[in-house]
Amino acid sequence: MKKKVGFLLTSGLLLSSPAYAQAPTVEGLSVSLDTIWIMVAALLVFFMHAGFAMVESGFTRSKNALNILMKNFLTISVASILYLAVGYALMFGSTISGFTGFDGFFLTGHEDKIGFFVFQAMFAATCATIISGAVAERMKLSSYIILTVGMTAVIYPVVGHWVWGGGWLSELGFTDFAGSTVVHLTGALGAIVAVKFLGARLGKYSKGKINVISGHNIPLGALGVFILWFGWFGFNGGSTLAADPTLIPHVITTTLLSASAGVLASAFYTNFRYQRVDASLTLNGALAGLVGITAGTGDVSPIGAIIIGLISGVLLVEAVTFIDRKLKLDDPVGAIAVHGVCGVWGTLAVGLFSTSSGLFYGGGITLLGIQAIGILAVMAWTVVTVSVFLFILTRFSSIRVTKEEEISGLDFAEHGSAAYELKESVFQDNNSAPEFGTGLVHRLNNLGKASKEAKTNQA
């Protein structure tokens, strides 16, 4: 049998006519490389959501960690589907007077742009998840998901159309390479409105005093920052939208330098101001530098990137203090300062440091003025639309959990479970417990109880 099979295979190979694949063209190879690069970048941006989940859960209390994880999983899932159905069309469809797109729902007529859609869907989810950290520990999960629907389906895509979809801001000359305003400022503005509607967490502001509510796991938050930093190379690098061998290294370099400068500035500035290097502010300093460079990462020099990062790090420290103490906006993770204040600064910085048309390079103040107009327009649109959206939502139901649920933690209130089971495992009544640890504690407690009972009986 084996001989027959071998004979048939050999005969088939000898008798078959050779078929040659068509030689690849330079244009086809270029398209393939561009597509692969955008897909790799999209996966890096997807991985950033793991970073957001770690930062948000680490910087908040353990009783809410599971709730935050669920919000991040649901955000990217809801955003992906809604952006396919509606968001992409409003953002990149044929324009209506430069305001919004009107075709391409479910990618109809845009099937050849499916790779580009995936990359942009990750950006839409990123914008929405910025709100998650700011409203942590007191917003109903259902209310947050409804807000995510509004952000990813309409509010963010309209801003994106203005800048990246051929809308009126792009016609004006507004420059935002990877989204300091489009993604980060839009998300932060949504967070500001949501926090204002929600109010502060219980115990945050009491009797004129501002109380610190510490996060439960700073190492977890630090891991999240590293993940975000890593993913940001795809966030900014993928925004080249092509495997450009000159532009991509430049973008990644400016991204690295600005983030590094943000860390150093936050560390040294907190040491100068508070006589110690503050860990959480230093970690957020990396994110501040990343947000700050995102608008101009392809247009500024490495030295310009360092300066932008240094200013971002200092701005972050001051913004966190101002937002907490003066505005009394309770933002557990500093999202408003990182994405909002540094998003504004990064967008304006393009008008100063752009090597082609920035003020410091002889370009005058024209670009700086256009950048300011764009920021104001995005502020007006986002604040008004989110305010109207939440106002309508609050007419039907409260968007905040009850006092009892907030005290017990959203993990149990929303999910009937907890992120950590250490207490239950360690302190359970186990007759086979070893002769140390909780077994000893259990016996001492029982011994004390027995002693009290004996004294009561003697009396």
Phi, psi and omega in degrees: 000315180298323180294321179295315179298317179297320179296317181295319179295317180296317179297319180298319180292323182286323185274337183290143179274138181293139178242129183248133177289148179294135182298132181294144178268162178297320180295317179296320178295321179296317178297319180297316179295319178299316181295316180298317180297316180295323179293319177297316179297321178298320178293324176295319178293323175302317181295336177301333181291334170294322177295316176301317181297319181289318180298311184294317181288323180290326182273002178238182185279152187299332183289354179240007186295316181297321179299319179293319178299317179296321179298319181290321177295316181291326180300308184291330179288312178297315183298318182299314183288316180292325179292326174294314186288316190230310191303315182299319181296317179293332185271319186237008175285173178303135191282147170251099179055030178074007184264313181204160175277165182220006176219168182099017177297134186057030179063018178300122183083356180236027185299332180285354181255023188296324177294318177297322177301315181301314180299315182289329177297324178294326177293319179299317179294323178297317179302315183291322186288345175300324180293328185305314182291323183291328183260013185299149170080003177207358180262139177298141179299318181298319179293321178296319180294320178297319177296321177299321177301312180297319182293314187277335182274325187229303192298307179293315180302325179295316176300316179299323178294320179303321189259313186253348184257015180087019181281190190293328179290322178294323177295329180286338180108011179297137184239121175213092190303311185228004169118029175304321177265309186303313183265303193283312179294320178300314178296320181293322178295320174300322179294318180301312181296316181297317179296322179297318178293322184285318190087176184281163174293154178302129177087356181289312178238114182217130177055041178075007182250143177259115183262142178274127174250100190285149172289157187267346186205084181295322175303323177295319176297321179295319176300319178298321179295317177299318179297316178297317179300314179298313181295333181296335176297328174281325180300309179279316182296322180290340180289354170293335180060019177198152179279064183281114185290348178262314186286319183300310177301324179295315180298315181294324179295312180294326176297313179298314185292319181293318178298316179298317179294324177297320177297310182297317181296315180295319180296308183290324181290320177293326177294322178292318186276322186246005180063023173198153178279112181281125186292310185294321178291325178293319176298315177293338176299324176297315180294324177299314178297323179292315177296319182298326184270347189299323181290325187244016187301331179266355188243352184248160180278166176303320178294318177299322179296320179296316180296316178300317179295319179298315179293323178300317181297319178289316179302320181302311182300313181292322181293319178300316180295314182296314181296321182284314189270323184266310181278340182053046171261115185277100181243100187300330186249000181076024184296323182295318179292314183295304188273331182274296183297314181287334173294318176297312181299315181298322179291317177293327182299333177299320179293344179260317191252359178299125184289346181264325184213018180283158181301319183284355179242024175084013183271357181077191185260006184301308182296321179300319178295319179295320178299319180295320178298317179298318179299313181297321180294316179294321177301311182298312182298311187290314181298316182294312184293318179293321179298314178297317180300311182287328177299314178297317181298319181286348174288338182263324183196157175291142178266359182250145177291165179288165179300317181296320180292321179294321180292316181286336180107143183287342178300311179283320184295320185261334189232351179066024182208189180217155179288329183236140179241024184299312183299316182295322182288320186283320188259013177290153180281103184237114183292339181265017181298147180293174185278027177207180178066224184291335177299317178295316178300316181299317182291322178295320177297317179293324179295317178296321179294318179294323179296319178296319180296321180295317179296323178295320180292323179294322179293000000 
